[in-house]
Each structure stands twice: as C-alpha cells, then as structure tokens.
Amino acid sequence: MKRQWRDSPPMGKKQSNTTRKHQQEVVVLSERDRAVFVDALVNPRAPSKRLAKAFMAFWKNKKR
C-alpha cells in the first residue's frame, strides 16, 4: 500500500489545539485499496452482536 504523508513544520508547545485541528494528512491509496475503502463506505457490514451489546451498554450509561 502506497502512503504519502505531508508533514507540516514541528509545532511549539504554545500552539493551541485549534491550530492543530486544521492540519491535514494525505494518504495516497492504490486502486485496489480505494475500491475496498469506497465499497466499505457504500455497503457497510451489519454490526456484530458484540458491537451491538457494547453500544447498548454505552447508551444506557449516557442516558443517566
């Protein structure tokens, strides 16, 4: 898998989180990786029982 990262200059300790929020990372994908990624977005798998159970536990705690 080809990946290309565009790094910005190093940030000092005094820079705010707002500045860091606007940085971008670029990932260059091969044709196969792109197709798999787009297919996963368009046709997601159904959630597993374990994920559904975790979500329900989270949701119950959030309502409190």
VOMI-967627 format. One record per atom (N, C-alpha, C, O): residue number from 1; atom name; x, y, z. Coordinates in pm, 1 decimal. Example, Ala and Ser with C-alpha at 12.3 -4.5 7.8 and 13.67 -1.06 7.14 Angstrom:
// residues 2
<pt n="1" atom="N" x="1319.0" y="-569.0" z="780.0"/>
<pt n="1" atom="CA" x="1230.0" y="-450.0" z="780.0"/>
<pt n="1" atom="C" x="1320.0" y="-330.0" z="780.0"/>
<pt n="1" atom="O" x="1423.6" y="-331.9" z="846.5"/>
<pt n="2" atom="N" x="1285.0" y="-225.0" z="708.0"/>
<pt n="2" atom="CA" x="1367.0" y="-106.0" z="714.0"/>
<pt n="2" atom="C" x="1290.0" y="3.0" z="787.0"/>
<pt n="2" atom="O" x="1340.9" y="113.8" z="803.9"/>
***
This chain:
// residues 64
<pt n="1" atom="N" x="84.5" y="-116.9" z="0.0"/>
<pt n="1" atom="CA" x="0.0" y="0.0" z="0.0"/>
<pt n="1" atom="C" x="89.4" y="123.8" z="0.0"/>
<pt n="1" atom="O" x="177.7" y="137.4" z="84.8"/>
<pt n="2" atom="N" x="66.4" y="212.6" z="-94.3"/>
<pt n="2" atom="CA" x="144.7" y="334.9" z="-101.4"/>
<pt n="2" atom="C" x="84.4" y="438.5" z="-8.6"/>
<pt n="2" atom="O" x="-36.4" y="462.1" z="-11.0"/>
<pt n="3" atom="N" x="167.0" y="499.3" z="71.7"/>
<pt n="3" atom="CA" x="120.9" y="606.8" z="158.8"/>
<pt n="3" atom="C" x="216.3" y="723.2" z="147.0"/>
<pt n="3" atom="O" x="337.9" y="705.3" z="140.6"/>
<pt n="4" atom="N" x="160.5" y="842.2" z="144.2"/>
<pt n="4" atom="CA" x="242.5" y="961.6" z="136.2"/>
<pt n="4" atom="C" x="192.4" y="1057.5" z="243.6"/>
<pt n="4" atom="O" x="74.9" y="1094.0" z="244.5"/>
<pt n="5" atom="N" x="278.7" y="1097.1" z="331.5"/>
<pt n="5" atom="CA" x="240.2" y="1187.0" z="439.2"/>
<pt n="5" atom="C" x="302.1" y="1323.4" z="412.6"/>
<pt n="5" atom="O" x="421.2" y="1334.4" z="383.6"/>
<pt n="6" atom="N" x="221.7" y="1424.7" z="422.6"/>
<pt n="6" atom="CA" x="272.0" y="1561.5" z="410.4"/>
<pt n="6" atom="C" x="279.0" y="1619.0" z="550.4"/>
<pt n="6" atom="O" x="176.8" y="1645.7" z="613.7"/>
<pt n="7" atom="N" x="398.8" y="1637.1" z="596.6"/>
<pt n="7" atom="CA" x="417.4" y="1685.0" z="733.4"/>
<pt n="7" atom="C" x="435.6" y="1835.4" z="733.2"/>
<pt n="7" atom="O" x="502.4" y="1891.9" z="646.7"/>
<pt n="8" atom="N" x="375.1" y="1898.3" z="831.5"/>
<pt n="8" atom="CA" x="394.9" y="2041.4" z="849.7"/>
<pt n="8" atom="C" x="515.0" y="2060.6" z="941.5"/>
<pt n="8" atom="O" x="561.9" y="1964.7" z="1002.8"/>
<pt n="9" atom="N" x="564.9" y="2182.5" z="951.4"/>
<pt n="9" atom="CA" x="678.5" y="2207.3" z="1039.9"/>
<pt n="9" atom="C" x="642.7" y="2170.3" z="1183.6"/>
<pt n="9" atom="O" x="525.3" y="2174.0" z="1220.2"/>
<pt n="10" atom="N" x="741.3" y="2134.7" z="1265.7"/>
<pt n="10" atom="CA" x="713.2" y="2098.9" z="1403.6"/>
<pt n="10" atom="C" x="643.1" y="2212.1" z="1477.8"/>
<pt n="10" atom="O" x="673.4" y="2329.4" z="1456.4"/>
<pt n="11" atom="N" x="549.8" y="2176.2" z="1564.6"/>
<pt n="11" atom="CA" x="474.4" y="2277.3" z="1638.5"/>
<pt n="11" atom="C" x="537.5" y="2298.6" z="1775.1"/>
<pt n="11" atom="O" x="586.7" y="2204.8" z="1837.9"/>
<pt n="12" atom="N" x="535.3" y="2421.8" z="1819.4"/>
<pt n="12" atom="CA" x="584.7" y="2453.1" z="1952.8"/>
<pt n="12" atom="C" x="481.9" y="2416.1" z="2057.8"/>
<pt n="12" atom="O" x="366.0" y="2389.2" z="2026.1"/>
<pt n="13" atom="N" x="524.7" y="2415.0" z="2182.6"/>
<pt n="13" atom="CA" x="436.0" y="2377.1" z="2292.0"/>
<pt n="13" atom="C" x="323.6" y="2479.3" z="2311.9"/>
<pt n="13" atom="O" x="218.6" y="2445.5" z="2366.6"/>
<pt n="14" atom="N" x="344.3" y="2601.2" z="2268.9"/>
<pt n="14" atom="CA" x="247.2" y="2707.5" z="2295.1"/>
<pt n="14" atom="C" x="135.0" y="2715.2" z="2191.5"/>
<pt n="14" atom="O" x="40.5" y="2791.9" z="2209.8"/>
<pt n="15" atom="N" x="143.1" y="2638.2" z="2084.2"/>
<pt n="15" atom="CA" x="37.5" y="2643.9" z="1984.0"/>
<pt n="15" atom="C" x="-89.3" y="2580.0" z="2038.3"/>
<pt n="15" atom="O" x="-84.6" y="2479.6" z="2109.4"/>
<pt n="16" atom="N" x="-201.8" y="2639.5" z="2003.8"/>
<pt n="16" atom="CA" x="-329.2" y="2591.9" z="2057.4"/>
<pt n="16" atom="C" x="-378.6" y="2468.4" z="1983.2"/>
<pt n="16" atom="O" x="-329.5" y="2434.6" z="1875.5"/>
<pt n="17" atom="N" x="-477.0" y="2401.9" z="2043.3"/>
<pt n="17" atom="CA" x="-538.5" y="2286.1" z="1978.8"/>
<pt n="17" atom="C" x="-613.3" y="2327.3" z="1853.3"/>
<pt n="17" atom="O" x="-628.9" y="2246.9" z="1761.4"/>
<pt n="18" atom="N" x="-659.7" y="2451.2" z="1848.0"/>
<pt n="18" atom="CA" x="-730.0" y="2500.0" z="1729.8"/>
<pt n="18" atom="C" x="-638.3" y="2494.5" z="1608.4"/>
<pt n="18" atom="O" x="-681.2" y="2454.8" z="1500.1"/>
<pt n="19" atom="N" x="-513.7" y="2533.5" z="1625.3"/>
<pt n="19" atom="CA" x="-417.7" y="2530.1" z="1515.6"/>
<pt n="19" atom="C" x="-394.8" y="2386.9" z="1470.5"/>
<pt n="19" atom="O" x="-389.6" y="2359.6" z="1350.6"/>
<pt n="20" atom="N" x="-381.3" y="2296.0" z="1565.0"/>
<pt n="20" atom="CA" x="-355.9" y="2156.2" z="1532.0"/>
<pt n="20" atom="C" x="-474.6" y="2092.8" z="1460.8"/>
<pt n="20" atom="O" x="-456.4" y="2001.5" z="1380.3"/>
<pt n="21" atom="N" x="-594.2" y="2139.0" z="1488.8"/>
<pt n="21" atom="CA" x="-714.3" y="2082.3" z="1428.9"/>
<pt n="21" atom="C" x="-715.4" y="2100.9" z="1277.1"/>
<pt n="21" atom="O" x="-777.3" y="2021.6" z="1206.1"/>
<pt n="22" atom="N" x="-649.4" y="2202.2" z="1227.5"/>
<pt n="22" atom="CA" x="-656.0" y="2234.9" z="1084.8"/>
<pt n="22" atom="C" x="-546.7" y="2169.0" z="1002.5"/>
<pt n="22" atom="O" x="-538.4" y="2192.3" z="881.9"/>
<pt n="23" atom="N" x="-463.7" y="2087.9" z="1064.1"/>
<pt n="23" atom="CA" x="-362.0" y="2017.8" z="987.8"/>
<pt n="23" atom="C" x="-426.7" y="1904.5" z="910.3"/>
<pt n="23" atom="O" x="-530.7" y="1852.0" z="950.2"/>
<pt n="24" atom="N" x="-365.0" y="1867.5" z="800.2"/>
<pt n="24" atom="CA" x="-419.5" y="1761.3" z="715.9"/>
<pt n="24" atom="C" x="-316.1" y="1652.8" z="695.6"/>
<pt n="24" atom="O" x="-196.0" y="1679.2" z="691.2"/>
<pt n="25" atom="N" x="-363.7" y="1531.9" z="683.5"/>
<pt n="25" atom="CA" x="-278.8" y="1419.3" z="646.1"/>
<pt n="25" atom="C" x="-334.3" y="1363.2" z="516.2"/>
<pt n="25" atom="O" x="-454.6" y="1340.3" z="504.5"/>
<pt n="26" atom="N" x="-248.1" y="1341.5" z="419.9"/>
<pt n="26" atom="CA" x="-289.8" y="1289.6" z="290.3"/>
<pt n="26" atom="C" x="-239.7" y="1146.2" z="277.2"/>
<pt n="26" atom="O" x="-120.8" y="1119.3" z="294.5"/>
<pt n="27" atom="N" x="-330.5" y="1055.2" z="246.9"/>
<pt n="27" atom="CA" x="-295.0" y="915.6" z="226.1"/>
<pt n="27" atom="C" x="-326.6" y="881.8" z="80.8"/>
<pt n="27" atom="O" x="-440.8" y="896.0" z="37.0"/>
<pt n="28" atom="N" x="-226.9" y="837.7" z="7.0"/>
<pt n="28" atom="CA" x="-245.5" y="800.8" z="-132.4"/>
<pt n="28" atom="C" x="-267.8" y="649.4" z="-136.9"/>
<pt n="28" atom="O" x="-182.2" y="572.2" z="-93.7"/>
<pt n="29" atom="N" x="-382.8" y="607.9" z="-189.3"/>
<pt n="29" atom="CA" x="-418.9" y="466.4" z="-193.3"/>
<pt n="29" atom="C" x="-401.1" y="408.9" z="-332.9"/>
<pt n="29" atom="O" x="-411.8" y="479.7" z="-433.0"/>
<pt n="30" atom="N" x="-374.1" y="280.5" z="-337.3"/>
<pt n="30" atom="CA" x="-370.0" y="212.2" z="-467.1"/>
<pt n="30" atom="C" x="-514.1" y="197.2" z="-517.0"/>
<pt n="30" atom="O" x="-608.3" y="220.9" z="-441.3"/>
<pt n="31" atom="N" x="-531.5" y="158.8" z="-641.0"/>
<pt n="31" atom="CA" x="-666.6" y="140.8" z="-696.9"/>
<pt n="31" atom="C" x="-745.0" y="36.2" z="-617.9"/>
<pt n="31" atom="O" x="-863.6" y="54.7" z="-590.6"/>
<pt n="32" atom="N" x="-679.1" y="-72.8" z="-581.6"/>
<pt n="32" atom="CA" x="-746.7" y="-179.3" z="-505.9"/>
<pt n="32" atom="C" x="-789.2" y="-129.7" z="-367.9"/>
<pt n="32" atom="O" x="-902.0" y="-154.3" z="-325.0"/>
<pt n="33" atom="N" x="-698.5" y="-59.2" z="-297.7"/>
<pt n="33" atom="CA" x="-731.3" y="-6.4" z="-165.2"/>
<pt n="33" atom="C" x="-845.5" y="94.6" z="-173.3"/>
<pt n="33" atom="O" x="-933.5" y="97.0" z="-87.2"/>
<pt n="34" atom="N" x="-843.5" y="177.7" z="-276.9"/>
<pt n="34" atom="CA" x="-950.1" y="276.3" z="-294.7"/>
<pt n="34" atom="C" x="-1083.6" y="206.5" z="-314.8"/>
<pt n="34" atom="O" x="-1184.3" y="246.3" z="-256.2"/>
<pt n="35" atom="N" x="-1084.6" y="102.9" z="-397.1"/>
<pt n="35" atom="CA" x="-1208.8" y="30.1" z="-423.9"/>
<pt n="35" atom="C" x="-1262.6" y="-36.1" z="-297.2"/>
<pt n="35" atom="O" x="-1383.2" y="-33.7" z="-272.3"/>
<pt n="36" atom="N" x="-1174.3" y="-94.9" z="-217.5"/>
<pt n="36" atom="CA" x="-1216.3" y="-158.8" z="-92.3"/>
<pt n="36" atom="C" x="-1271.4" y="-54.1" z="4.1"/>
<pt n="36" atom="O" x="-1373.3" y="-77.8" z="69.0"/>
<pt n="37" atom="N" x="-1206.1" y="60.2" z="14.3"/>
<pt n="37" atom="CA" x="-1249.6" y="167.2" z="103.6"/>
<pt n="37" atom="C" x="-1387.0" y="220.2" z="63.6"/>
<pt n="37" atom="O" x="-1475.3" y="234.5" z="148.1"/>
<pt n="38" atom="N" x="-1405.0" y="249.1" z="-65.1"/>
<pt n="38" atom="CA" x="-1532.9" y="301.7" z="-112.5"/>
<pt n="38" atom="C" x="-1643.2" y="197.3" z="-94.1"/>
<pt n="38" atom="O" x="-1754.8" y="232.0" z="-55.4"/>
<pt n="39" atom="N" x="-1613.7" y="71.8" z="-121.1"/>
<pt n="39" atom="CA" x="-1712.6" y="-34.3" z="-103.5"/>
<pt n="39" atom="C" x="-1755.0" y="-44.9" z="43.0"/>
<pt n="39" atom="O" x="-1872.8" y="-66.2" z="72.0"/>
<pt n="40" atom="N" x="-1660.2" y="-30.2" z="134.8"/>
<pt n="40" atom="CA" x="-1693.5" y="-36.5" z="277.3"/>
<pt n="40" atom="C" x="-1782.2" y="80.8" z="318.7"/>
<pt n="40" atom="O" x="-1867.2" y="65.3" z="406.4"/>
<pt n="41" atom="N" x="-1764.2" y="196.6" z="257.8"/>
<pt n="41" atom="CA" x="-1849.6" y="311.8" z="288.3"/>
<pt n="41" atom="C" x="-1990.1" y="294.3" z="231.8"/>
<pt n="41" atom="O" x="-2089.0" y="325.6" z="298.0"/>
<pt n="42" atom="N" x="-1997.7" y="244.1" z="109.0"/>
<pt n="42" atom="CA" x="-2126.6" y="230.5" z="40.7"/>
<pt n="42" atom="C" x="-2205.7" y="110.9" z="92.9"/>
<pt n="42" atom="O" x="-2327.8" y="118.2" z="106.3"/>
<pt n="43" atom="N" x="-2136.8" y="1.2" z="122.3"/>
<pt n="43" atom="CA" x="-2201.8" y="-122.0" z="167.1"/>
<pt n="43" atom="C" x="-2142.5" y="-169.4" z="299.9"/>
<pt n="43" atom="O" x="-2070.6" y="-269.4" z="302.3"/>
<pt n="44" atom="N" x="-2171.1" y="-99.7" z="410.4"/>
<pt n="44" atom="CA" x="-2111.8" y="-141.3" z="538.2"/>
<pt n="44" atom="C" x="-2169.4" y="-273.8" z="586.2"/>
<pt n="44" atom="O" x="-2283.9" y="-308.0" z="556.7"/>
<pt n="45" atom="N" x="-2086.8" y="-348.5" z="661.7"/>
<pt n="45" atom="CA" x="-2133.2" y="-474.4" z="719.7"/>
<pt n="45" atom="C" x="-2228.8" y="-444.1" z="834.7"/>
<pt n="45" atom="O" x="-2223.6" y="-336.7" z="894.7"/>
<pt n="46" atom="N" x="-2315.1" y="-539.1" z="864.3"/>
<pt n="46" atom="CA" x="-2404.3" y="-524.9" z="979.2"/>
<pt n="46" atom="C" x="-2320.5" y="-532.2" z="1106.5"/>
<pt n="46" atom="O" x="-2219.7" y="-602.7" z="1110.6"/>
<pt n="47" atom="N" x="-2362.0" y="-459.3" z="1210.9"/>
<pt n="47" atom="CA" x="-2285.1" y="-465.2" z="1335.3"/>
<pt n="47" atom="C" x="-2290.3" y="-604.4" z="1397.3"/>
<pt n="47" atom="O" x="-2392.6" y="-672.5" z="1390.3"/>
<pt n="48" atom="N" x="-2180.8" y="-645.5" z="1457.4"/>
<pt n="48" atom="CA" x="-2175.8" y="-776.3" z="1523.5"/>
<pt n="48" atom="C" x="-2255.7" y="-770.1" z="1653.6"/>
<pt n="48" atom="O" x="-2288.6" y="-662.0" z="1702.4"/>
<pt n="49" atom="N" x="-2286.1" y="-886.3" z="1708.2"/>
<pt n="49" atom="CA" x="-2359.3" y="-891.4" z="1835.5"/>
<pt n="49" atom="C" x="-2278.9" y="-824.3" z="1945.8"/>
<pt n="49" atom="O" x="-2334.9" y="-756.5" z="2032.0"/>
<pt n="50" atom="N" x="-2149.2" y="-843.0" z="1943.0"/>
<pt n="50" atom="CA" x="-2063.1" y="-783.4" z="2045.4"/>
<pt n="50" atom="C" x="-2066.5" y="-630.3" z="2037.7"/>
<pt n="50" atom="O" x="-2072.7" y="-563.2" z="2140.7"/>
<pt n="51" atom="N" x="-2062.6" y="-576.0" z="1917.2"/>
<pt n="51" atom="CA" x="-2069.4" y="-431.3" z="1899.9"/>
<pt n="51" atom="C" x="-2205.2" y="-377.8" z="1943.2"/>
<pt n="51" atom="O" x="-2212.4" y="-274.5" z="2009.7"/>
<pt n="52" atom="N" x="-2312.8" y="-446.6" z="1906.6"/>
<pt n="52" atom="CA" x="-2446.8" y="-404.0" z="1945.1"/>
<pt n="52" atom="C" x="-2461.4" y="-403.4" z="2097.2"/>
<pt n="52" atom="O" x="-2521.3" y="-312.0" z="2153.8"/>
<pt n="53" atom="N" x="-2406.9" y="-504.9" z="2162.8"/>
<pt n="53" atom="CA" x="-2413.6" y="-513.1" z="2308.8"/>
<pt n="53" atom="C" x="-2334.9" y="-397.5" z="2373.1"/>
<pt n="53" atom="O" x="-2381.1" y="-337.0" z="2469.8"/>
<pt n="54" atom="N" x="-2217.6" y="-367.9" z="2319.5"/>
<pt n="54" atom="CA" x="-2136.0" y="-257.4" z="2370.8"/>
<pt n="54" atom="C" x="-2207.0" y="-124.5" z="2351.8"/>
<pt n="54" atom="O" x="-2203.8" y="-39.2" z="2440.5"/>
<pt n="55" atom="N" x="-2270.9" y="-106.2" z="2237.5"/>
<pt n="55" atom="CA" x="-2343.6" y="17.6" z="2211.8"/>
<pt n="55" atom="C" x="-2459.5" y="34.7" z="2309.7"/>
<pt n="55" atom="O" x="-2481.2" y="144.0" z="2362.0"/>
<pt n="56" atom="N" x="-2533.6" y="-72.6" z="2334.3"/>
<pt n="56" atom="CA" x="-2646.5" y="-64.7" z="2426.9"/>
<pt n="56" atom="C" x="-2598.4" y="-30.7" z="2568.3"/>
<pt n="56" atom="O" x="-2662.8" y="47.3" z="2638.4"/>
<pt n="57" atom="N" x="-2486.9" y="-88.0" z="2609.8"/>
<pt n="57" atom="CA" x="-2431.3" y="-56.6" z="2741.5"/>
<pt n="57" atom="C" x="-2389.7" y="90.0" z="2746.6"/>
<pt n="57" atom="O" x="-2414.6" y="158.0" z="2846.2"/>
<pt n="58" atom="N" x="-2327.1" y="138.7" z="2641.4"/>
<pt n="58" atom="CA" x="-2287.0" y="279.4" z="2635.3"/>
<pt n="58" atom="C" x="-2409.9" y="370.0" z="2639.1"/>
<pt n="58" atom="O" x="-2411.7" y="469.3" z="2712.0"/>
<pt n="59" atom="N" x="-2512.2" y="336.4" z="2561.2"/>
<pt n="59" atom="CA" x="-2631.6" y="419.0" z="2551.5"/>
<pt n="59" atom="C" x="-2704.1" y="428.3" z="2685.5"/>
<pt n="59" atom="O" x="-2752.5" y="535.2" z="2722.8"/>
<pt n="60" atom="N" x="-2711.8" y="316.1" z="2758.1"/>
<pt n="60" atom="CA" x="-2776.6" y="316.9" z="2889.7"/>
<pt n="60" atom="C" x="-2702.0" y="407.7" z="2986.0"/>
<pt n="60" atom="O" x="-2764.4" y="482.0" z="3061.7"/>
<pt n="61" atom="N" x="-2568.6" y="402.6" z="2984.2"/>
<pt n="61" atom="CA" x="-2489.2" y="486.9" z="3073.2"/>
<pt n="61" atom="C" x="-2498.0" y="633.7" z="3035.3"/>
<pt n="61" atom="O" x="-2490.5" y="720.5" z="3122.3"/>
<pt n="62" atom="N" x="-2513.9" y="662.7" z="2907.3"/>
<pt n="62" atom="CA" x="-2520.4" y="800.9" z="2861.8"/>
<pt n="62" atom="C" x="-2650.6" y="867.7" z="2902.7"/>
<pt n="62" atom="O" x="-2652.5" y="988.0" z="2928.4"/>
<pt n="63" atom="N" x="-2758.5" y="792.6" z="2909.1"/>
<pt n="63" atom="CA" x="-2890.2" y="849.1" z="2942.4"/>
<pt n="63" atom="C" x="-2899.4" y="891.8" z="3088.5"/>
<pt n="63" atom="O" x="-2985.9" y="971.8" z="3124.1"/>
<pt n="64" atom="N" x="-2812.2" y="840.0" z="3172.5"/>
<pt n="64" atom="CA" x="-2816.3" y="873.5" z="3315.8"/>
<pt n="64" atom="C" x="-2775.0" y="1012.3" z="3342.9"/>
<pt n="64" atom="O" x="-2773.4" y="1054.7" z="3458.4"/>
***
